[in-house]
């Protein structure tokens, strides 16, 4: 193929075929950014389930209604993530607002409160046991997955795909 006959980087066709690239209007599936956001939503839910298991393991008598609420949120989040992946614009907004804003706030309110009360990260790390460190690592993965998923859902390729799906 000569340099003049190569498809441009912005072309939606798969080189050597007549089918559009994944995520292009008329294609069968979502673009990479939407598929990646979906995988990150599932990662965030998995981290949330893991954190819940750690909390229940540490204080088993305190589970109760909070456990039921968490699993309801996890179930709805997975179902909505699947709808987002299939192109439902309302699902993208629901994930961004429900988990991206409200969910993130719930993840950071306790650590921020600790810092605002005069606590320091060094003190917290100094007093942390193994389970605290595992929980903190999971919470970090959880938060990173949520923030990255939200950002990816609103990348130009995702925006174009969701517009085309309306």
KAVENMO-V958214 format. One record per residue. N is the residue number from 1. RES is the residue in three letters. SS is DSSP state (H for helix, E for strand, L for the rest). PHI is phi in degrees with one decimal (999 if undefined). Layout:
n/res/ss/phi
N/RES/SS/PHI
N/RES/SS/PHI
This chain:
n/res/ss/phi
1/UNK/L/999
2/UNK/L/-79.4
3/UNK/L/-62.1
4/UNK/L/-82.7
5/UNK/L/-103.1
6/UNK/L/-70.8
7/UNK/L/-68.2
8/UNK/L/-72.7
9/UNK/L/-63.0
10/UNK/L/-93.0
11/UNK/L/-64.6
12/UNK/L/-95.9
13/UNK/E/-84.8
14/UNK/L/-79.4
15/UNK/L/-53.8
16/UNK/L/81.0
17/UNK/L/-136.6
18/UNK/L/-108.3
19/UNK/L/-101.3
20/UNK/E/-69.2
21/UNK/L/-65.4
22/UNK/L/-56.3
23/UNK/L/94.2
24/UNK/L/-74.6
25/UNK/L/-53.3
26/UNK/L/90.0
27/UNK/L/-86.2
28/UNK/L/-80.8
29/UNK/L/-132.6
30/UNK/L/-73.6
31/UNK/L/-68.8
32/UNK/H/-54.1
33/UNK/H/-63.9
34/UNK/H/-73.6
35/UNK/H/-63.0
36/UNK/H/-68.1
37/UNK/H/-59.3
38/UNK/H/-60.0
39/UNK/H/-61.9
40/UNK/H/-69.8
41/UNK/H/-63.0
42/UNK/H/-66.4
43/UNK/H/-62.9
44/UNK/H/-61.5
45/UNK/H/-64.6
46/UNK/H/-59.0
47/UNK/H/-64.5
48/UNK/H/-63.0
49/UNK/H/-63.6
50/UNK/H/-60.8
51/UNK/H/-62.4
52/UNK/H/-62.8
53/UNK/H/-62.1
54/UNK/H/-62.8
55/UNK/H/-65.3
56/UNK/H/-66.0
57/UNK/H/-64.2
58/UNK/H/-80.5
59/UNK/L/-133.3
60/UNK/H/-60.7
61/UNK/H/-74.8
62/UNK/H/-94.6
63/UNK/L/-67.7
64/UNK/H/42.0
65/UNK/H/-63.6
66/UNK/H/-61.0
67/UNK/H/-67.5
68/UNK/H/-61.8
69/UNK/H/-61.8
70/UNK/H/-59.2
71/UNK/H/-68.7
72/UNK/H/-65.6
73/UNK/H/-63.2
74/UNK/H/-61.2
75/UNK/H/-63.9
76/UNK/H/-63.1
77/UNK/H/-60.3
78/UNK/H/-65.1
79/UNK/H/-61.6
80/UNK/H/-68.5
81/UNK/H/-61.8
82/UNK/H/-63.9
83/UNK/H/-66.6
84/UNK/H/-60.7
85/UNK/H/-63.6
86/UNK/L/-86.7
87/UNK/L/107.5
88/UNK/L/-76.0
89/UNK/H/-62.2
90/UNK/H/-62.4
91/UNK/H/-68.8
92/UNK/H/-61.6
93/UNK/H/-66.9
94/UNK/H/-60.8
95/UNK/H/-66.1
96/UNK/H/-63.4
97/UNK/H/-80.6
98/UNK/H/-65.8
99/UNK/H/-101.0
100/UNK/H/-67.8
101/UNK/H/-99.5
102/UNK/H/-68.0
103/UNK/H/-63.7
104/UNK/H/-63.3
105/UNK/H/-58.7
106/UNK/H/-68.1
107/UNK/H/-77.3
108/UNK/H/-107.1
109/UNK/H/-63.0
110/UNK/H/-67.0
111/UNK/H/-63.5
112/UNK/H/-66.3
113/UNK/H/-60.4
114/UNK/H/-60.6
115/UNK/H/-66.3
116/UNK/H/-67.4
117/UNK/L/-82.5
118/UNK/L/101.0
119/UNK/L/-71.7
120/UNK/L/-123.7
121/UNK/H/-58.5
122/UNK/H/-61.6
123/UNK/H/-62.9
124/UNK/H/-62.5
125/UNK/H/-66.0
126/UNK/H/-64.4
127/UNK/H/-95.1
128/UNK/L/-71.9
129/UNK/L/-95.5
130/UNK/H/-57.9
131/UNK/H/-63.7
132/UNK/H/-61.7
133/UNK/H/-68.3
134/UNK/H/-65.5
135/UNK/H/-61.5
136/UNK/H/-62.1
137/UNK/H/-65.7
138/UNK/H/-64.9
139/UNK/H/-63.5
140/UNK/H/-65.3
141/UNK/H/-61.4
142/UNK/H/-56.2
143/UNK/H/-65.0
144/UNK/H/-62.9
145/UNK/H/-63.8
146/UNK/H/-63.3
147/UNK/H/-63.9
148/UNK/H/-70.1
149/UNK/H/-60.4
150/UNK/H/-61.1
151/UNK/H/-61.0
152/UNK/H/-66.7
153/UNK/H/-64.4
154/UNK/L/-116.8
155/UNK/L/-69.3
156/UNK/H/-53.0
157/UNK/H/-63.7
158/UNK/H/-67.8
159/UNK/H/-57.2
160/UNK/H/-63.9
161/UNK/H/-65.6
162/UNK/H/-64.4
163/UNK/H/-61.1
164/UNK/H/-67.4
165/UNK/H/-82.0
166/UNK/L/-64.3
